[in-house]
Amino acid sequence: MIYVSMVEDDDDLRTSLAMLINETPGFACCATYADCETAIHDISKDLPDVLLMDIGLPGMSGIEGIRRIKDKLPEMDVIMFTVHDDDNLVFKALCAGACGYLTKDTQPARVLEAIREAHQGGAPMSSNIARMVVESFKTAPASPLTPRETDILIWLCKGMSYKMIADTLFISQETVRSHLKHIYRKLQVSSKSEAVAKALTEKLVSARD
């Protein structure tokens, strides 16, 4: 069972998402919040596996909310779920600790798939966001990453889980984890979201189809 919570101020959307999650086998919505302040206060009691977070919220923004929640619960997977597709906000969300980024026009089946991917270690993104992220990658001569490490980081940015990356590259999941440890060490980061954010801001990887 994957337990999901969400921070969303639109009552209708919050209710429909909770219904979608609760009516899907293998998923359960354990809490919903209309603002970050309530979520920060209560989330340790509800403790979901994955949190869906809006950006434009009354009071504290979703990006600041992520920072506060990740300070308390660094292992929690947070997916941004928002109408905004501005590249600056995407990068800010990743830097704050989000593991994925979905726009609100995402189909319900894809939302559920993204929750599952995040729970399995992936970095799910809407197709337009993933395309924007990959297109922003430029070759950097000073990149410390090997070609294989660069490939793995790109696949992670495209939303693939460790298993999916392993299957695509015909290597074991342990080999993927080993490469990621090297990536984290070289980039001086401690999570996949920090690695993606640093790769984006410092243009450490090159776009590939």
Z-matrix of the N, CA and C atoms (Angstrom, degrees):
N
C 1 1.463
C 2 1.525 1 109.61
N 3 1.337 2 115.93 1 131.32
C 4 1.460 3 121.24 2 176.26
C 5 1.530 4 107.46 3 -103.78
N 6 1.315 5 116.20 4 119.30
C 7 1.463 6 121.16 5 -179.27
C 8 1.530 7 109.66 6 -93.47
N 9 1.328 8 115.17 7 129.87
C 10 1.460 9 121.54 8 -172.94
C 11 1.524 10 109.43 9 -125.43
N 12 1.339 11 116.04 10 139.49
C 13 1.463 12 121.88 11 169.20
C 14 1.512 13 107.81 12 -124.09
N 15 1.320 14 116.62 13 166.31
C 16 1.465 15 118.89 14 179.25
C 17 1.520 16 110.61 15 -146.84
N 18 1.340 17 115.18 16 150.95
C 19 1.459 18 122.56 17 173.08
C 20 1.524 19 106.14 18 -117.34
N 21 1.326 20 116.09 19 108.35
C 22 1.469 21 122.38 20 -173.43
C 23 1.525 22 108.54 21 -151.84
N 24 1.347 23 117.37 22 126.13
C 25 1.463 24 119.76 23 -176.30
C 26 1.519 25 113.68 24 -89.77
N 27 1.327 26 118.34 25 -9.71
C 28 1.465 27 121.28 26 176.37
C 29 1.530 28 108.38 27 -82.30
N 30 1.326 29 116.54 28 111.48
C 31 1.465 30 120.97 29 -174.43
C 32 1.524 31 112.48 30 -58.48
N 33 1.341 32 116.83 31 -44.61
C 34 1.464 33 120.09 32 -178.04
C 35 1.518 34 111.45 33 -64.84
N 36 1.331 35 116.83 34 -44.55
C 37 1.466 36 120.15 35 -179.92
C 38 1.521 37 110.73 36 -66.00
N 39 1.316 38 116.13 37 -41.05
C 40 1.467 39 120.22 38 179.26
C 41 1.531 40 110.75 39 -60.95
N 42 1.321 41 116.26 40 -42.63
C 43 1.464 42 120.70 41 -179.73
C 44 1.526 43 111.02 42 -68.07
N 45 1.331 44 117.52 43 -43.28
C 46 1.467 45 120.27 44 -177.77
C 47 1.531 46 111.37 45 -68.34
N 48 1.320 47 117.59 46 -37.75
C 49 1.466 48 120.17 47 177.32
C 50 1.518 49 111.13 48 -65.88
N 51 1.321 50 116.82 49 -42.90
C 52 1.464 51 120.46 50 178.62
C 53 1.525 52 110.39 51 -61.50
N 54 1.332 53 116.77 52 -40.60
C 55 1.463 54 121.18 53 178.45
C 56 1.523 55 110.83 54 -64.35
N 57 1.349 56 116.28 55 -44.71
C 58 1.466 57 120.83 56 178.49
C 59 1.523 58 110.61 57 -57.91
N 60 1.309 59 116.48 58 -46.72
C 61 1.469 60 120.86 59 -178.09
C 62 1.528 61 111.13 60 -65.50
N 63 1.318 62 116.98 61 -46.71
C 64 1.468 63 120.71 62 -176.63
C 65 1.526 64 112.95 63 -68.54
N 66 1.327 65 117.26 64 -26.46
C 67 1.464 66 120.13 65 -178.14
C 68 1.526 67 112.62 66 -90.52
N 69 1.338 68 117.08 67 0.56
C 70 1.464 69 121.30 68 179.54
C 71 1.515 70 109.69 69 -102.08
N 72 1.340 71 118.43 70 122.70
C 73 1.475 72 120.55 71 179.20
C 74 1.524 73 111.42 72 -55.90
N 75 1.330 74 115.63 73 135.83
C 76 1.459 75 120.85 74 178.85
C 77 1.513 76 113.96 75 91.65
N 78 1.345 77 117.35 76 -3.69
C 79 1.455 78 121.88 77 179.89
C 80 1.529 79 110.03 78 -125.49
N 81 1.322 80 116.23 79 150.67
C 82 1.464 81 120.93 80 174.07
C 83 1.520 82 108.63 81 -149.80
N 84 1.331 83 115.89 82 135.14
C 85 1.459 84 121.01 83 176.07
C 86 1.524 85 107.76 84 -92.11
N 87 1.334 86 116.22 85 113.99
C 88 1.467 87 118.75 86 -174.67
C 89 1.531 88 113.02 87 -93.56
N 90 1.338 89 118.36 88 -16.87
C 91 1.461 90 120.26 89 177.37
C 92 1.516 91 110.01 90 -169.13
N 93 1.335 92 115.86 91 151.54
C 94 1.469 93 121.55 92 172.18
C 95 1.523 94 107.64 93 -130.74
N 96 1.331 95 114.99 94 148.75
C 97 1.463 96 120.94 95 -178.93
C 98 1.526 97 109.19 96 -135.37
N 99 1.325 98 116.35 97 146.50
C 100 1.459 99 120.98 98 179.10
C 101 1.526 100 112.06 99 -94.63
N 102 1.338 101 117.63 100 -8.89
C 103 1.465 102 120.65 101 -179.74
C 104 1.528 103 109.22 102 -154.92
N 105 1.332 104 114.44 103 160.67
C 106 1.472 105 120.13 104 -177.67
C 107 1.517 106 112.28 105 -67.85
N 108 1.324 107 116.66 106 -36.39
C 109 1.456 108 119.58 107 -176.43
C 110 1.524 109 111.34 108 -58.63
N 111 1.335 110 117.15 109 -43.60
C 112 1.467 111 120.77 110 178.38
C 113 1.520 112 110.53 111 -67.77
N 114 1.328 113 116.53 112 -41.24
C 115 1.465 114 120.58 113 179.57
C 116 1.518 115 111.18 114 -60.30
N 117 1.318 116 117.32 115 -46.87
C 118 1.466 117 121.09 116 -179.20
C 119 1.519 118 110.48 117 -60.27
N 120 1.319 119 116.40 118 -39.17
C 121 1.466 120 120.80 119 -178.34
C 122 1.525 121 112.52 120 -69.91
N 123 1.362 122 116.68 121 -38.30
C 124 1.468 123 120.16 122 -169.56
C 125 1.526 124 115.53 123 -105.26
N 126 1.332 125 118.25 124 -13.54
C 127 1.460 126 119.17 125 -167.62
C 128 1.524 127 113.28 126 -65.30
N 129 1.329 128 117.82 127 -28.02
C 130 1.467 129 119.96 128 178.52
C 131 1.526 130 111.62 129 -64.72
N 132 1.336 131 116.46 130 -27.09
C 133 1.471 132 120.15 131 178.28
C 134 1.526 133 110.66 132 -79.20
N 135 1.320 134 116.90 133 -37.74
C 136 1.472 135 120.90 134 -177.73
C 137 1.530 136 111.60 135 -83.59
N 138 1.310 137 117.24 136 -37.91
C 139 1.467 138 126.60 137 173.95
C 140 1.528 139 113.84 138 44.34
N 141 1.330 140 117.35 139 73.73
C 142 1.471 141 120.52 140 175.85
C 143 1.522 142 111.61 141 -77.25
N 144 1.326 143 115.64 142 165.79
C 145 1.467 144 120.53 143 172.05
C 146 1.527 145 109.99 144 -79.48
N 147 1.342 146 115.67 145 -37.93
C 148 1.469 147 121.74 146 -177.28
C 149 1.527 148 108.50 147 -133.78
N 150 1.334 149 116.03 148 137.32
C 151 1.460 150 121.69 149 177.84
C 152 1.520 151 109.34 150 -116.40
N 153 1.340 152 117.31 151 127.44
C 154 1.462 153 122.80 152 171.43
C 155 1.527 154 107.93 153 -91.63
N 156 1.328 155 116.91 154 127.53
C 157 1.467 156 120.74 155 -173.46
C 158 1.524 157 111.62 156 -127.50
N 159 1.334 158 117.15 157 124.47
C 160 1.461 159 121.30 158 172.60
C 161 1.530 160 108.81 159 -77.83
N 162 1.326 161 117.87 160 163.90
C 163 1.465 162 120.96 161 176.80
C 164 1.524 163 111.12 162 -98.93
N 165 1.351 164 116.57 163 -52.79
C 166 1.461 165 120.75 164 -177.74
C 167 1.514 166 110.86 165 -82.12
N 168 1.328 167 116.21 166 94.66
C 169 1.460 168 121.57 167 -176.44
C 170 1.526 169 110.25 168 -124.37
N 171 1.337 170 117.77 169 156.09
C 172 1.470 171 119.17 170 174.60
C 173 1.527 172 109.31 171 -65.57
N 174 1.319 173 116.99 172 137.88
C 175 1.464 174 119.28 173 -177.93
C 176 1.519 175 110.70 174 78.46
N 177 1.308 176 116.32 175 -128.85
C 178 1.462 177 122.08 176 -177.22
C 179 1.524 178 111.49 177 -65.40
N 180 1.341 179 116.78 178 138.26
C 181 1.468 180 120.68 179 178.46
C 182 1.524 181 110.56 180 -72.98
N 183 1.331 182 115.40 181 159.85
C 184 1.456 183 119.72 182 179.35
C 185 1.515 184 113.17 183 -63.77
N 186 1.336 185 117.45 184 -32.57
C 187 1.466 186 119.95 185 -179.73
C 188 1.526 187 110.52 186 -67.80
N 189 1.329 188 117.23 187 -43.64
C 190 1.464 189 119.58 188 175.68
C 191 1.531 190 109.89 189 -66.46
N 192 1.333 191 116.01 190 -35.48
C 193 1.464 192 119.72 191 177.61
C 194 1.522 193 111.99 192 -60.50
N 195 1.328 194 116.48 193 -40.98
C 196 1.471 195 120.38 194 177.24
C 197 1.524 196 110.50 195 -58.93
N 198 1.332 197 115.72 196 -47.53
C 199 1.471 198 119.22 197 -179.20
C 200 1.522 199 111.09 198 -56.37
N 201 1.318 200 116.36 199 -45.48
C 202 1.471 201 120.53 200 -177.65
C 203 1.525 202 111.04 201 -66.29
N 204 1.344 203 115.92 202 -43.24
C 205 1.466 204 119.75 203 -178.43
C 206 1.523 205 110.91 204 -68.36
N 207 1.352 206 117.22 205 -41.39
C 208 1.469 207 120.07 206 179.36
C 209 1.524 208 111.48 207 -67.37
N 210 1.332 209 117.66 208 -27.85
C 211 1.468 210 120.31 209 173.80
C 212 1.523 211 110.67 210 -63.63
N 213 1.342 212 116.07 211 -38.50
C 214 1.463 213 121.05 212 -179.77
C 215 1.520 214 111.92 213 -81.16
N 216 1.330 215 116.05 214 -40.34
C 217 1.464 216 122.08 215 -173.12
C 218 1.531 217 109.07 216 -132.44
N 219 1.325 218 117.88 217 75.95
C 220 1.477 219 120.69 218 -173.01
C 221 1.514 220 114.66 219 -63.43
N 222 1.331 221 119.01 220 -21.45
C 223 1.460 222 121.42 221 -178.23
C 224 1.523 223 113.21 222 -86.44
N 225 1.325 224 117.29 223 -8.31
C 226 1.468 225 119.56 224 -176.76
C 227 1.528 226 111.03 225 -70.57
N 228 1.332 227 115.81 226 137.25
C 229 1.469 228 121.51 227 176.22
C 230 1.521 229 108.86 228 -88.59
N 231 1.337 230 116.09 229 124.38
C 232 1.460 231 121.59 230 -178.61
C 233 1.523 232 109.25 231 -119.64
N 234 1.327 233 116.56 232 126.45
C 235 1.465 234 122.60 233 176.21
C 236 1.517 235 108.31 234 -110.43
N 237 1.334 236 116.87 235 125.54
C 238 1.460 237 119.64 236 173.51
C 239 1.527 238 108.28 237 -71.42
N 240 1.335 239 116.28 238 136.87
C 241 1.467 240 121.85 239 179.04
C 242 1.524 241 106.15 240 -134.43
N 243 1.338 242 117.08 241 99.96
C 244 1.458 243 120.60 242 -165.03
C 245 1.525 244 111.80 243 -150.73
N 246 1.325 245 115.76 244 163.62
C 247 1.463 246 120.02 245 174.69
C 248 1.522 247 111.26 246 -81.22
N 249 1.320 248 117.99 247 -15.78
C 250 1.460 249 121.92 248 -174.15
C 251 1.522 250 111.97 249 -79.89
N 252 1.344 251 116.50 250 131.97
C 253 1.465 252 119.63 251 175.62
C 254 1.531 253 110.79 252 -126.41
N 255 1.323 254 115.37 253 26.30
C 256 1.462 255 121.42 254 177.47
C 257 1.522 256 110.24 255 -72.47
N 258 1.352 257 117.07 256 132.08
C 259 1.465 258 119.48 257 -174.46
C 260 1.520 259 112.45 258 -61.56
N 261 1.331 260 117.31 259 -32.89
C 262 1.457 261 120.24 260 179.12
C 263 1.526 262 111.40 261 -63.86
N 264 1.334 263 116.78 262 -40.59
C 265 1.462 264 120.42 263 178.64
C 266 1.528 265 111.10 264 -69.55
N 267 1.336 266 116.84 265 -37.36
C 268 1.466 267 120.04 266 176.95
C 269 1.522 268 109.52 267 -59.11
N 270 1.321 269 117.24 268 -48.68
C 271 1.461 270 120.70 269 -177.86
C 272 1.528 271 111.18 270 -65.69
N 273 1.331 272 116.54 271 -39.38
C 274 1.467 273 119.55 272 178.11
C 275 1.525 274 110.93 273 -62.85
N 276 1.337 275 115.88 274 -40.26
C 277 1.466 276 119.94 275 179.58
C 278 1.524 277 111.16 276 -64.70
N 279 1.342 278 117.04 277 -42.73
C 280 1.455 279 120.53 278 178.39
C 281 1.525 280 110.80 279 -65.34
N 282 1.319 281 116.62 280 -41.11
C 283 1.462 282 120.11 281 178.51
C 284 1.528 283 111.13 282 -64.62
N 285 1.328 284 116.67 283 -31.93
C 286 1.466 285 120.58 284 179.74
C 287 1.529 286 112.05 285 -74.96
N 288 1.345 287 116.61 286 -16.37
C 289 1.463 288 118.81 287 176.82
C 290 1.510 289 116.06 288 123.34
N 291 1.358 290 117.96 289 3.97
C 292 1.468 291 119.29 290 177.15
C 293 1.523 292 110.05 291 -66.83
N 294 1.330 293 116.50 292 143.07
C 295 1.465 294 119.95 293 177.60
C 296 1.518 295 111.29 294 -99.07
N 297 1.334 296 117.76 295 -8.36
C 298 1.455 297 120.97 296 -179.39
C 299 1.511 298 110.93 297 -158.14
N 300 1.354 299 116.35 298 169.13
C 301 1.460 300 120.87 299 -175.23
C 302 1.525 301 108.34 300 -150.21
N 303 1.331 302 116.17 301 113.92
C 304 1.464 303 121.94 302 178.96
C 305 1.524 304 109.55 303 -119.13
N 306 1.330 305 116.66 304 141.85
C 307 1.452 306 120.03 305 171.35
C 308 1.522 307 108.80 306 -90.84
N 309 1.326 308 115.79 307 156.55
C 310 1.463 309 120.02 308 -171.36
C 311 1.524 310 114.40 309 -73.18
N 312 1.328 311 117.81 310 -5.00
C 313 1.459 312 119.52 311 173.38
C 314 1.530 313 111.22 312 -88.44
N 315 1.343 314 116.89 313 6.38
C 316 1.468 315 121.48 314 178.12
C 317 1.528 316 109.58 315 -65.10
N 318 1.335 317 116.35 316 136.17
C 319 1.462 318 121.38 317 179.36
C 320 1.535 319 110.88 318 -64.76
N 321 1.339 320 118.10 319 145.39
C 322 1.467 321 121.10 320 -177.58
C 323 1.531 322 113.83 321 -52.78
N 324 1.327 323 117.05 322 -41.45
C 325 1.468 324 119.59 323 -179.67
C 326 1.521 325 111.01 324 -62.29
N 327 1.341 326 116.60 325 -36.63
C 328 1.459 327 120.70 326 179.24
C 329 1.531 328 111.06 327 -70.78
N 330 1.345 329 117.29 328 -34.03
C 331 1.466 330 120.38 329 176.20
C 332 1.526 331 109.94 330 -60.61
N 333 1.325 332 116.07 331 -46.17
C 334 1.469 333 119.98 332 178.85
C 335 1.527 334 111.15 333 -63.76
N 336 1.325 335 116.12 334 -41.25
C 337 1.466 336 120.58 335 178.41
C 338 1.532 337 110.32 336 -62.38
N 339 1.327 338 116.66 337 -40.67
C 340 1.459 339 120.83 338 -179.95
C 341 1.529 340 111.31 339 -65.29
N 342 1.321 341 116.75 340 -39.73
C 343 1.466 342 120.39 341 177.17
C 344 1.527 343 109.69 342 -60.80
N 345 1.335 344 115.56 343 -44.09
C 346 1.469 345 119.74 344 178.70
C 347 1.530 346 110.94 345 -63.64
N 348 1.335 347 117.40 346 -42.79
C 349 1.461 348 121.29 347 179.66
C 350 1.526 349 111.04 348 -61.05
N 351 1.331 350 116.46 349 -44.84
C 352 1.463 351 119.96 350 179.81
C 353 1.523 352 110.67 351 -61.67
N 354 1.326 353 115.80 352 -41.63
C 355 1.467 354 120.73 353 -179.81
C 356 1.529 355 111.31 354 -64.40
N 357 1.337 356 116.42 355 -27.86
C 358 1.463 357 121.52 356 -178.98
C 359 1.533 358 112.65 357 -93.35
N 360 1.323 359 116.74 358 6.14
C 361 1.458 360 119.53 359 175.94
C 362 1.499 361 115.76 360 102.28
N 363 1.342 362 118.34 361 5.71
C 364 1.447 363 121.25 362 -178.68
C 365 1.522 364 112.36 363 -86.81
N 366 1.336 365 115.11 364 -178.90
C 367 1.469 366 121.87 365 179.53
C 368 1.526 367 107.94 366 -129.76
N 369 1.331 368 117.97 367 73.99
C 370 1.473 369 120.95 368 -172.46
C 371 1.517 370 113.34 369 -68.05
N 372 1.337 371 115.27 370 139.35
C 373 1.459 372 121.24 371 176.71
C 374 1.520 373 109.29 372 -141.22
N 375 1.334 374 116.10 373 149.18
C 376 1.455 375 119.95 374 170.85
C 377 1.522 376 108.48 375 -59.28
N 378 1.341 377 116.75 376 151.91
C 379 1.462 378 119.66 377 -174.38
C 380 1.523 379 112.17 378 -58.83
N 381 1.342 380 117.30 379 -38.99
C 382 1.470 381 119.05 380 -179.79
C 383 1.525 382 111.60 381 -68.49
N 384 1.327 383 116.80 382 -33.72
C 385 1.466 384 120.46 383 178.17
C 386 1.518 385 109.95 384 -71.24
N 387 1.339 386 116.72 385 -44.79
C 388 1.464 387 120.31 386 178.90
C 389 1.522 388 110.82 387 -60.46
N 390 1.341 389 116.20 388 -40.96
C 391 1.469 390 120.07 389 179.20
C 392 1.529 391 110.45 390 -64.16
N 393 1.323 392 116.52 391 -41.43
C 394 1.459 393 120.62 392 178.99
C 395 1.527 394 111.00 393 -64.09
N 396 1.338 395 115.86 394 -42.08
C 397 1.460 396 120.45 395 -179.83
C 398 1.523 397 110.57 396 -63.44
N 399 1.332 398 116.18 397 -48.49
C 400 1.465 399 119.44 398 -177.20
C 401 1.526 400 110.86 399 -66.05
N 402 1.345 401 117.32 400 -38.58
C 403 1.462 402 120.13 401 -179.89
C 404 1.525 403 112.19 402 -67.22
N 405 1.335 404 116.21 403 -21.18
C 406 1.464 405 119.49 404 -179.99
C 407 1.524 406 111.91 405 -80.63
N 408 1.347 407 116.20 406 -12.46
C 409 1.458 408 119.50 407 -179.20
C 410 1.536 409 110.35 408 -71.51
N 411 1.283 410 116.87 409 131.19
C 412 1.457 411 122.64 410 175.70
C 413 1.527 412 108.43 411 -127.80
N 414 1.327 413 116.44 412 149.11
C 415 1.453 414 120.12 413 177.92
C 416 1.521 415 109.90 414 -66.44
N 417 1.296 416 115.80 415 134.18
C 418 1.457 417 120.99 416 176.98
C 419 1.521 418 108.78 417 -121.66
N 420 1.336 419 118.36 418 117.44
C 421 1.461 420 120.88 419 -177.90
C 422 1.517 421 112.89 420 -56.92
N 423 1.335 422 116.85 421 -29.36
C 424 1.462 423 119.72 422 -176.01
C 425 1.524 424 112.89 423 -89.28
N 426 1.325 425 118.12 424 7.40
C 427 1.459 426 120.02 425 -178.43
C 428 1.525 427 110.71 426 -59.61
N 429 1.336 428 117.35 427 131.65
C 430 1.463 429 120.33 428 179.45
C 431 1.525 430 113.15 429 -83.15
N 432 1.336 431 117.07 430 -3.00
C 433 1.463 432 120.17 431 -173.88
C 434 1.527 433 111.51 432 -86.45
N 435 1.336 434 115.44 433 144.70
C 436 1.458 435 120.75 434 173.10
C 437 1.524 436 108.67 435 -76.56
N 438 1.351 437 118.38 436 165.02
C 439 1.475 438 120.07 437 177.67
C 440 1.527 439 112.51 438 -56.15
N 441 1.328 440 118.32 439 -41.14
C 442 1.466 441 120.37 440 -179.63
C 443 1.526 442 110.56 441 -67.49
N 444 1.322 443 117.55 442 -40.43
C 445 1.466 444 120.43 443 178.07
C 446 1.524 445 110.33 444 -64.49
N 447 1.326 446 116.88 445 -37.68
C 448 1.462 447 120.94 446 176.92
C 449 1.524 448 110.67 447 -63.89
N 450 1.333 449 116.72 448 -43.84
C 451 1.468 450 120.51 449 177.59
C 452 1.525 451 110.77 450 -57.77
N 453 1.318 452 116.72 451 -46.52
C 454 1.463 453 120.84 452 -177.51
C 455 1.523 454 110.49 453 -63.61
N 456 1.318 455 116.89 454 -40.29
C 457 1.463 456 119.72 455 179.41
C 458 1.528 457 111.17 456 -65.86
N 459 1.320 458 117.58 457 -38.73
C 460 1.472 459 120.72 458 177.80
C 461 1.528 460 110.51 459 -64.49
N 462 1.329 461 117.61 460 -45.12
C 463 1.467 462 119.99 461 179.37
C 464 1.530 463 110.47 462 -63.05
N 465 1.338 464 116.40 463 -36.65
C 466 1.456 465 119.64 464 177.42
C 467 1.523 466 110.42 465 -63.79
N 468 1.334 467 116.19 466 -41.06
C 469 1.470 468 120.84 467 177.58
C 470 1.525 469 111.88 468 -62.77
N 471 1.334 470 116.56 469 -30.76
C 472 1.465 471 120.35 470 -179.87
C 473 1.523 472 112.49 471 -79.37
N 474 1.339 473 116.71 472 -0.32
C 475 1.451 474 120.23 473 174.43
C 476 1.506 475 115.98 474 99.88
N 477 1.330 476 117.84 475 6.72
C 478 1.462 477 120.31 476 -178.27
C 479 1.531 478 111.87 477 -75.43
N 480 1.324 479 115.91 478 142.37
C 481 1.461 480 121.15 479 172.78
C 482 1.521 481 109.16 480 -78.50
N 483 1.337 482 117.10 481 170.92
C 484 1.454 483 120.91 482 178.43
C 485 1.531 484 110.60 483 -58.22
N 486 1.340 485 116.97 484 -40.32
C 487 1.469 486 120.34 485 -179.28
C 488 1.524 487 110.88 486 -65.23
N 489 1.340 488 116.64 487 -43.33
C 490 1.465 489 120.20 488 -179.52
C 491 1.532 490 111.21 489 -64.41
N 492 1.345 491 116.66 490 -39.38
C 493 1.466 492 120.11 491 177.32
C 494 1.524 493 109.82 492 -63.86
N 495 1.335 494 116.00 493 -44.12
C 496 1.460 495 120.44 494 -179.69
C 497 1.524 496 110.74 495 -60.51
N 498 1.330 497 117.01 496 -44.27
C 499 1.470 498 120.94 497 179.94
C 500 1.528 499 111.14 498 -65.16
N 501 1.337 500 117.06 499 -40.09
C 502 1.468 501 121.28 500 -178.83
C 503 1.529 502 111.56 501 -65.97
N 504 1.330 503 115.85 502 -40.29
C 505 1.468 504 120.54 503 -175.29
C 506 1.531 505 112.61 504 -95.77
N 507 1.347 506 116.51 505 1.98
C 508 1.471 507 121.77 506 178.97
C 509 1.528 508 111.68 507 57.88
N 510 1.336 509 114.96 508 45.23
C 511 1.455 510 120.97 509 175.31
C 512 1.523 511 108.09 510 -131.64
N 513 1.325 512 117.67 511 170.83
C 514 1.457 513 121.16 512 -179.45
C 515 1.525 514 110.70 513 -81.82
N 516 1.329 515 115.84 514 160.56
C 517 1.458 516 119.81 515 176.04
C 518 1.518 517 110.74 516 -63.58
N 519 1.326 518 117.01 517 -33.36
C 520 1.462 519 120.16 518 177.55
C 521 1.522 520 111.24 519 -63.63
N 522 1.345 521 116.51 520 -37.01
C 523 1.466 522 120.27 521 177.66
C 524 1.526 523 110.00 522 -66.57
N 525 1.339 524 116.57 523 -39.63
C 526 1.469 525 120.09 524 176.16
C 527 1.522 526 109.96 525 -59.69
N 528 1.338 527 116.58 526 -46.78
C 529 1.472 528 120.77 527 -179.64
C 530 1.529 529 110.73 528 -62.49
N 531 1.321 530 116.23 529 -38.44
C 532 1.465 531 120.27 530 179.06
C 533 1.529 532 110.79 531 -63.55
N 534 1.342 533 116.44 532 -44.16
C 535 1.460 534 120.04 533 177.60
C 536 1.529 535 111.16 534 -62.37
N 537 1.359 536 116.11 535 -40.61
C 538 1.456 537 119.46 536 -179.91
C 539 1.523 538 111.85 537 -64.48
N 540 1.325 539 116.92 538 -36.15
C 541 1.470 540 119.82 539 176.01
C 542 1.522 541 110.29 540 -61.08
N 543 1.353 542 116.07 541 -41.37
C 544 1.460 543 119.88 542 177.91
C 545 1.527 544 111.10 543 -65.66
N 546 1.350 545 115.61 544 -40.55
C 547 1.467 546 120.09 545 178.16
C 548 1.528 547 110.08 546 -61.18
N 549 1.332 548 116.90 547 -47.16
C 550 1.464 549 120.97 548 -179.56
C 551 1.525 550 110.62 549 -59.48
N 552 1.330 551 115.86 550 -43.70
C 553 1.467 552 119.87 551 -178.03
C 554 1.535 553 110.43 552 -65.29
N 555 1.334 554 116.89 553 -45.44
C 556 1.463 555 120.56 554 -177.87
C 557 1.530 556 112.08 555 -66.32
N 558 1.323 557 116.46 556 -37.36
C 559 1.465 558 120.26 557 -178.85
C 560 1.524 559 112.23 558 -88.16
N 561 1.342 560 116.19 559 -6.22
C 562 1.462 561 122.19 560 -179.36
C 563 1.528 562 111.31 561 58.52
N 564 1.334 563 114.38 562 49.56
C 565 1.458 564 122.11 563 177.00
C 566 1.518 565 108.30 564 -127.15
N 567 1.345 566 116.50 565 172.26
C 568 1.461 567 119.65 566 -176.28
C 569 1.520 568 113.70 567 -128.43
N 570 1.342 569 117.69 568 6.43
C 571 1.462 570 119.43 569 179.97
C 572 1.517 571 109.44 570 -152.87
N 573 1.349 572 115.24 571 165.07
C 574 1.465 573 119.84 572 -179.72
C 575 1.519 574 111.54 573 -65.63
N 576 1.340 575 117.62 574 -36.20
C 577 1.463 576 119.56 575 -179.75
C 578 1.523 577 110.76 576 -67.56
N 579 1.336 578 117.44 577 -38.72
C 580 1.460 579 120.12 578 177.53
C 581 1.524 580 110.39 579 -66.61
N 582 1.341 581 116.78 580 -37.82
C 583 1.470 582 120.35 581 178.91
C 584 1.519 583 110.83 582 -64.09
N 585 1.347 584 116.89 583 -44.71
C 586 1.465 585 120.84 584 179.11
C 587 1.526 586 110.04 585 -63.49
N 588 1.334 587 116.79 586 -44.89
C 589 1.458 588 120.41 587 -178.86
C 590 1.523 589 111.17 588 -61.59
N 591 1.329 590 117.20 589 -42.25
C 592 1.467 591 119.84 590 -179.29
C 593 1.523 592 110.78 591 -68.95
N 594 1.329 593 116.56 592 -38.39
C 595 1.462 594 119.65 593 177.65
C 596 1.520 595 111.13 594 -61.41
N 597 1.334 596 115.82 595 -37.62
C 598 1.460 597 120.61 596 179.85
C 599 1.525 598 111.63 597 -70.78
N 600 1.323 599 116.13 598 -50.29
C 601 1.462 600 119.56 599 -173.96
C 602 1.525 601 111.83 600 -69.98
N 603 1.323 602 117.55 601 -31.33
C 604 1.468 603 120.34 602 -178.51
C 605 1.529 604 112.20 603 -102.05
N 606 1.361 605 116.88 604 2.95
C 607 1.466 606 122.75 605 176.38
C 608 1.525 607 110.64 606 51.56
N 609 1.347 608 115.20 607 58.78
C 610 1.457 609 120.79 608 -174.76
C 611 1.516 610 114.33 609 -91.99
N 612 1.336 611 117.38 610 -10.61
C 613 1.457 612 119.29 611 -176.13
C 614 1.513 613 110.12 612 -129.29
N 615 1.331 614 115.51 613 161.03
C 616 1.457 615 120.11 614 -177.59
C 617 1.516 616 110.11 615 -109.91
N 618 1.314 617 117.76 616 147.85
C 619 1.468 618 121.95 617 -178.66
C 620 1.514 619 110.31 618 -69.03
N 621 1.349 620 114.57 619 139.72
C 622 1.459 621 121.40 620 175.08
C 623 1.510 622 108.17 621 -139.61
N 624 1.323 623 118.40 622 149.04
C 625 1.460 624 121.76 623 177.34
C 626 1.515 625 108.57 624 -79.62
